Each structure stands twice: as structure tokens, then as C-alpha cells.
Amino acid sequence: MTKILILGANGQIARVAIRLFLARTDAQLTLYLRNAHRLTETAPADRVTVIEGDVLETATLEAAMAGQDVVYANLSGALEQQVSRILSAMNAVGVQRLIFISSMGIYDEVPGERYGSVLDSYRNAARVIESSGLDYTILRPAWLNDRDDIAYGTTRKGEPFRNAAATVSRSSVADLVVKLAMTPGLESRGSLGIHKAP
Ligand SMILES: NC(=O)c1ccc[n+]([C@@H]2O[C@H](COP(=O)([O-])OP(=O)(O)OC[C@H]3O[C@@H](n4cnc5c(N)ncnc54)[C@H](OP(=O)(O)O)[C@@H]3O)[C@@H](O)[C@H]2O)c1
């Protein structure tokens, strides 16, 4: 049974992913978030463990990491600092697989667009992950929406981002997170742009 640690579990994509993991898989989930009382949905106790913590708290993070198969990071803010703590904790406890939500534009891969320093923390975090020895997949969604449709395509690093003018649903990103988490080796050491399927 796959054990998945979800960092930033109250994030908007993470909340959709949790629903999909529970509905489609038998994975055991550990939800890691700063304010546990914010979780609104009741989760089955035999499938879900909740840990209150900040990803910058090394001891709490390492304890949560122990025994996990997959770390899915759905964070915002000081991403470079967060990633360095996450990678240290993964190395300390021997977890290899990381799925990390980033953003389109970090490689200037969007035709006709150059996102400036606003994406620096995403760029720097991706650089740190890519220079690690981990089994990672970075996801770079287009602008997001909260519709229920699952309709997306992906592009690999080095390819131009497609259909950047359209928003892609958080449900689509969550769908891909679940597939990646449940399929060992899928897009290992890859960085995928996620666009709305036209
Ligand atoms: N908006 C867009 O169109 C768009 C497009 C592409 C990519 N993205 C990026 O994709 C990522 C995920 O999107 P989303 O909509 O799911 O984001 P979100 O709802 O803002 O979720 C981010 C989560 O990170 C948590 N977090 C931040 N710092 C933390 C820390 N130090 N320790 C633990 N948790 C921490 C926050 O926790 P709290 O709830 O405690 O604050 C929040 O729940 C974000 O980085 C977002 O910027 C967004």
C-alpha cells in the first residue's frame, strides 16, 4: 500500500488531490499542514493521518517523512527555503520520490511571455530539486481554475508551453498528481508543463 505525505495539505490543489486519492486508490495519506483545524472534510481514520506542522520545522517534518513512499509538496511562499528543508528531511530518512507543484514560466518556456522576478522562488526551488539525486517530478501548471473538469495535456522541459492563455483546472493537476504518485517511475526526474487541453 503506497504511503503518501502531502505537504501543504490545506492547499487548494491538495484538497482536490486528497479527494481523488481517497476515491480512486488505497493509498495511506499523511496530511501535513500548519493549521489542522482548517481541514473541513472528515477523512476516514483508517486512511488518513493528520500532522500539524510547518515544513520549516525540521524535527516535525522528519518524523512525518519516516516510512513514506512519496512526498507530494503543494506549497507557496519561501519555496527555496522550504525545498532545502524538504530535501534534507528526505535524505535523512531515505525517501526518494518527490512530486512538487511549481508554476508555468520558470524556464521562460511560455511563447511570447517572460515572467520576471515574481517566479524567482519557483525557479530557485526547481533548480535545487533538479540538482538533487532524488526521483522527482516537478509540475508547472498554467493559471488555475476551480472547475471540476479534468482536461489537460503536458509538455516536457525544453518544449514550449502550450495553450498558456487558457486556465487549467486544479482537478486536472490533482489527477496528474495521483497518477504520478501511484505509478513508480512515471516521469521520474521530469518537469511537466500542464495546460488545458484545447
Ligand atoms: N494561482 C494560479 O493560477 C497558479 C498557477 C500556477 C501555479 N500556482 C502555484 O501552485 C501552487 C499550489 O497551488 P494551490 O492553489 O494549491 O496553492 P494554495 O492554495 O495557496 O496552497 C499553498 C499551501 O501552502 C501552504 N504553506 C505555505 N507555506 C507553508 C509552510 N511553511 N509549511 C506548511 N505549509 C505551508 C499553505 O498553508 P496555509 O493554509 O497554512 O497558509 C497553503 O495551504 C502554489 O505555489 C501556487 O502559487 C498557482
The ligand as a Gaussian input file, in Angstrom:
#p B3LYP/6-31G(d) Opt

LIG

0 1
 N       -2.977000      30.576000      -8.899000
 C       -2.564000      30.096000     -10.056000
 O       -3.177000      30.293000     -11.108000
 C       -1.290000      29.277000     -10.090000
 C       -0.771000      28.852000     -11.311000
 C        0.353000      28.026000     -11.307000
 C        0.961000      27.648000     -10.110000
 N        0.444000      28.108000      -8.928000
 C        1.115000      27.684000      -7.690000
 O        0.798000      26.329000      -7.422000
 C        0.995000      26.068000      -6.040000
 C       -0.189000      25.286000      -5.485000
 O       -1.405000      25.956000      -5.806000
 P       -2.665000      25.967000      -4.795000
 O       -3.740000      26.692000      -5.489000
 O       -2.919000      24.602000      -4.271000
 O       -1.998000      26.868000      -3.641000
 P       -2.539000      27.318000      -2.195000
 O       -3.985000      27.039000      -2.056000
 O       -2.047000      28.706000      -1.974000
 O       -1.770000      26.311000      -1.208000
 C       -0.476000      26.509000      -0.763000
 C       -0.392000      25.904000       0.634000
 O        0.961000      26.017000       1.089000
 C        0.884000      26.051000       2.483000
 N        2.142000      26.525000       3.061000
 C        2.829000      27.659000       2.738000
 N        3.948000      27.744000       3.497000
 C        3.962000      26.642000       4.292000
 C        4.850000      26.169000       5.280000
 N        5.971000      26.859000       5.586000
 N        4.579000      24.998000       5.901000
 C        3.461000      24.305000       5.583000
 N        2.566000      24.704000       4.656000
 C        2.812000      25.866000       4.026000
 C       -0.254000      26.995000       2.775000
 O       -0.669000      26.716000       4.085000
 P       -1.686000      27.627000       4.933000
 O       -3.033000      27.122000       4.517000
 O       -1.316000      27.296000       6.342000
 O       -1.409000      29.050000       4.567000
 C       -1.262000      26.611000       1.680000
 O       -2.229000      25.702000       2.172000
 C        1.198000      27.430000      -5.375000
 O        2.590000      27.653000      -5.158000
 C        0.663000      28.384000      -6.430000
 O        1.222000      29.679000      -6.336000
 C       -0.666000      28.890000      -8.892000

